[in-house]
Amino acid sequence: MSITRDEVAHLARLSRLALTDAELDHFAGQLDQIIGAVARVQEVAAEGIPPMTHAVPVVNVLRDDVVAGCLTPEQALSGAPATEQGRFRVPRILAED
């Protein structure tokens, strides 16, 4: 199966891409090669081979979650330059209407 220049132009219109005549010819050749490569891959006998998502086994390298102590509100606010009602006080970034 090959792709024609008109089909590439149609795909470009659907994708809202403005392609020149030279680009249409260039991409038609490239897409034709890609479609041919995919067709060759599909010819491989794959009966009994399970589908896979990765070429190599995926291993979770993260550690298990461990419950640990946390800071009290007073400890968390102890290094803050200014606090207000037990919260960090930060400058306003949005203007009021």
C-alpha positions, 0 to 999 in steps of 0.5 A, spaced: 500 500 500 502 506 498 500 513 499 499 518 494 501 526 494 493 527 494 492 523 500 498 527 504 494 534 501 488 531 504 491 529 511 495 536 511 488 539 510 485 535 516 491 537 520 490 544 518 497 544 516 499 549 510 504 545 506 508 547 499 508 543 493 515 541 495 513 539 502 507 534 499 512 531 495 517 530 500 512 527 505 509 523 500 515 519 499 517 519 507 510 516 509 510 511 503 517 508 506 514 508 513 507 505 511 512 500 507 516 499 514 510 498 518 507 493 513 513 489 513 513 488 521 506 486 520 508 480 516 512 477 522 509 471 525 507 473 531 502 467 534 503 465 541 507 471 542 504 476 547 503 483 546 508 488 550 509 495 552 516 495 553 522 492 550 525 490 556 522 488 563 520 494 567 521 494 574 519 499 580 525 502 583 521 506 588 522 504 596 516 502 600 512 508 603 514 508 610 510 512 615 514 517 619 513 523 624 512 530 621 513 537 623 508 540 628 505 547 626 509 551 631 516 547 628 514 548 621 512 556 622 518 557 626 523 559 621 518 563 617 519 571 617 512 573 618 506 568 621 498 570 621 493 566 625 498 560 625 499 560 617 505 563 613 504 570 611 505 571 603 505 578 599 498 578 595 499 577 588 492 578 585 489 585 585 482 585 588 476 588 584 
